[in-house]
Amino acid sequence: MKISLDEMGLKKINDLKDKIEGNSQQVNEIIDSIIKPYSKDLDKYVTFIRDCLADGTNPPSDEELEDFCMNLSTYIYFAGGMVEQLGIRDDISKAVYKEMYHRLADRKSVV
């Protein structure tokens, strides 16, 4: 079975796709603005390690590799604490959402 779309149908599909992509971009920007402050140090350090490992002319020594492992463990430990803070924010936002939903529902039931 072959489905044919007219130009109007294709335009609607493309408009919907553009709207979804625009909304996705907005959501990604919001997520980045929330997460970046928590992960920027770890991101920078991982990028530094990647660059060191990619440098074929001056490979890291065993001592530097050990240092990378120790520092990564420390960054990951602190990132775990930051994830906990993000979880708390998530819980608070859910509570605020429920409160606002119930207030709106109460107003509608009165009318």
PyMOL commands that set and color helices and strands:
alter all, ss='L'
color gray80, all
select helices_A, chain A and resi 7-54+62-110
alter helices_A, ss='H'
color red, helices_A
deselect
rebuild
show_as cartoon
